[in-house]
């Protein structure tokens, strides 16, 4: 669904570098989102609106990127303290030698490759062989790597990786398919892109799930920072996790209150009719996607990195020198 890319100039309303403790005694956390605010960020919105962050002594500023950014650079430069990413990008960045350390998972949904079942030419993963794939980061290897893994898992072993067309439609997956510029689109989260596609006219929007067709299940969101920043502020990050857990409890136990907070936060009443329908549909689909357990296993990341190496998305030699413990920790997420 989302990715990090070339760092751009940001429009941030951040406090001055080094101002980590405010005059009111609150610890300041500048938390960078990976995309515009959407239901995936619900624990953050609820914790902020319900006063949970303040109750544990932290003041969390949610910062949207003006475009997709290299968040670890923003942390190093003091413009952010922590950021949201996907396990896929965390592992890729670690293999490239970037100073990243993930420490808490807060969303786990389903997702994979979007297609329009109403067109009738794609009925199973093997049918995607040679199709044009829309994905952020095109013409890089990621999109075809995901699709071809699924094609092979469906029994078609002779599909040439070079046969796939590549289209960079960004995150406008529905537009890419409806315009005919792509046959399928990947890096989609079921809870967002599928309801959105249906509300925008793709009535038979469907997807092949990563977890069912041989691709590591990276449809998750995690918090990360730099190793140095983690050591300096791990006590504050523990407070952040506990506050988000309380918010997750509200989401599961009182979803209508969470809905009220979210609709107010995104100013739903000011949106046009189609966008209001998208907001409602994606919110409802996302409600079950927030786990109580924030841990992730070493084995998960080992398998993910192995797949990245096998599909030539990261350098094998560099990846072999990176242990999971250098880019993931459960120290504050128990």
SERO-945021 format. One record per residue (C-alpha): x, y, z; residue in three letters. Coordinates in steps of 0.02 Angstrom, whole numbers, plus 50000, padded with zeros to 5 digits. Layout:
BEGIN
XYZALA
...
//
This chain:
BEGIN
500005000050000UNK
501335012150047UNK
503225014350024UNK
504685025750059UNK
505585034149915UNK
506705048949874UNK
506785061850012UNK
505905078049968UNK
505695094850051UNK
504425092950189UNK
503135104850257UNK
503275101150441UNK
502635110750590UNK
503925102650701UNK
504685109950858UNK
506515115050863UNK
507815101250862UNK
508175094951037UNK
506565101351115UNK
506005084351178UNK
505225089651343UNK
503965103751341UNK
503655116851473UNK
502115107251533UNK
503185092051571UNK
502545082051424UNK
503785072051320UNK
503645077451138UNK
503565064151002UNK
503525069050819UNK
502815053850730UNK
502915053050541UNK
501545044050447UNK
501965034550289UNK
500475041550192UNK
499015053250217UNK
497975049850373UNK
496845034850342UNK
495995021350448UNK
497645011750463UNK
498175025250585UNK
496625023550695UNK
497535019150858UNK
498545035150841UNK
496995045650807UNK
496005037950950UNK
497455039551073UNK
497635057751027UNK
495775062251028UNK
495365052251186UNK
496775060451283UNK
497725044151309UNK
499385051051250UNK
499285065451372UNK
498755053951513UNK
500415044451500UNK
501425060451488UNK
501755061751301UNK
501235074451171UNK
501195066051001UNK
501215076250843UNK
500625066450690UNK
501585072550538UNK
500995068550362UNK
502315068550226UNK
502105081350088UNK
502695066849980UNK
503465049950022UNK
505055052450119UNK
506595044050186UNK
505975044550365UNK
507595038550444UNK
508435054050374UNK
507095064750453UNK
507455056350620UNK
509325058650602UNK
509055077150563UNK
507935079150715UNK
506335082850620UNK
505505066550675UNK
505705054650822UNK
504815039350754UNK
503935034550593UNK
502745021850517UNK
503285009250385UNK
502934991550324UNK
504004976450368UNK
504444974950183UNK
505254992050178UNK
506054989950348UNK
506954974250288UNK
507424982250122UNK
508144997450209UNK
509114986450331UNK
509864976550186UNK
510424992950108UNK
511344997850265UNK
510155011250327UNK
510065014550515UNK
508315008050551UNK
507574998850701UNK
505774993150708UNK
505014990650879UNK
503114988750873UNK
501824981950752UNK
500094989950765UNK
499144984650608UNK
498994967850521UNK
497814966850374UNK
497684956750214UNK
498224962150042UNK
499204958449886UNK
498774960949702UNK
497214970349645UNK
496304965649485UNK
494604968649405UNK
493704951849406UNK
492334959449299UNK
493484959749147UNK
493574940749151UNK
495354938549089UNK
496094935049262UNK
495324921249365UNK
496824914149456UNK
498614919949491UNK
499344910449343UNK
498304921449229UNK
499374936449279UNK
500894929949184UNK
501484943349063UNK
500224956349121UNK
500644974549153UNK
500874978149338UNK
500604995049419UNK
501604997949577UNK
502515011849668UNK
504365010849631UNK
504135005049451UNK
505195000949352UNK
506084992849501UNK
505964974049531UNK
504644974049669UNK
503014972749572UNK
503484958549453UNK
504354949449598UNK
502724949049696UNK
501634944249548UNK
502834931049481UNK
502984922949653UNK
501094920849651UNK
501104914449472UNK
502374901049519UNK
501404896449677UNK
499904893349564UNK
500924880649465UNK
501504890649315UNK
503394888849325UNK
503884894749150UNK
503344912949159UNK
504764924349105UNK
505064938249231UNK
505464949849086UNK
503724947049011UNK
502874958649135UNK
502444976349087UNK
502814989649217UNK
501805005149258UNK
502095017749396UNK
500365023249445UNK
500945027849619UNK
499595023049742UNK
498195026749620UNK
497895008249592UNK
496075009649538UNK
496485023149410UNK
497905012749337UNK
496754997949304UNK
495205007549250UNK
496235018049129UNK
496935002349046UNK
498725007249088UNK
498914991649195UNK
498064974749212UNK
498454972549397UNK
499134983149539UNK
500134977749689UNK
500624983949862UNK
498784985349906UNK
497974983250076UNK
496304974450068UNK
495494985650197UNK
495855001550099UNK
496104998549913UNK
494714985749887UNK
493304996149966UNK
494005011749882UNK
494025003349711UNK
492224997449730UNK
491625014549785UNK
492505022249634UNK
491635011049509UNK
492634994849502UNK
491184984549565UNK
492084967849542UNK
493714973249623UNK
494624957849690UNK
496354953149748UNK
497544938549768UNK
498194937749945UNK
500064937449979UNK
499864924850120UNK
498924912550008UNK
500114912849860UNK
501904911249922UNK
502334929349963UNK
502824934150142UNK
501374942550229UNK
502014960450242UNK
500304968950244UNK
500704976150414UNK
501224992750487UNK
502604995150615UNK
503435009350709UNK
505285012150684UNK
506655024350728UNK
508565024150719UNK
509555013050838UNK
510325028250920UNK
508655036850946UNK
507915020851016UNK
509265019651149UNK
509005037751196UNK
507105037251208UNK
506565019151235UNK
505615023751394UNK
504585036351297UNK
504285023851157UNK
503645011451286UNK
502365024551340UNK
501875026951158UNK
501555008351136UNK
500525006951295UNK
499475021851244UNK
499145014251073UNK
498634997951157UNK
497335007051260UNK
496705015151101UNK
496614998051018UNK
495524992251162UNK
494325006651130UNK
494295002650944UNK
493774984550978UNK
492614987851125UNK
491815004351073UNK
491995005550883UNK
490665019050867UNK
491665030750978UNK
493205026950873UNK
492175030650718UNK
491645047350790UNK
493455052050829UNK
494055047050656UNK
492675055850559UNK
493015071750657UNK
494885070150630UNK
494755068550440UNK
493325081250428UNK
492195068750342UNK
490705080650342UNK
491665092350227UNK
492085078750098UNK
491135076249937UNK
489905061749926UNK
491025048649845UNK
492445052349965UNK
491245050850113UNK
490775033650050UNK
492605028950035UNK
492955035050212UNK
491505025050283UNK
491905009050187UNK
493765009150225UNK
493475013150409UNK
492284998350430UNK
493464986450338UNK
494934991750446UNK
494144989350618UNK
494714971150643UNK
496514974550586UNK
497304980450749UNK
498184966850850UNK
498424966751038UNK
500134958851016UNK
501444971150954UNK
502874958550942UNK
503604951150783UNK
504724935850773UNK
506494934250709UNK
505904919750600UNK
504664931050511UNK
506014943450461UNK
507244929650415UNK
505964922450294UNK
505554939750225UNK
507394943650195UNK
507654926750113UNK
506234930349991UNK
506954947549952UNK
508624939349912UNK
507834925449808UNK
506864938149704UNK
508404949149685UNK
507624964249770UNK
509124966049887UNK
510964961649871UNK
511264944049936UNK
512984947550009UNK
512424963250100UNK
510854954850166UNK
511864940150232UNK
512824952150344UNK
511254959350423UNK
510514950250572UNK
508694953050621UNK
509224959850791UNK
510014974950706UNK
508364980950632UNK
506984973650742UNK
506764972750932UNK
505354967351048UNK
506184976051197UNK
504784988651224UNK
503344979651137UNK
503034965651263UNK
//
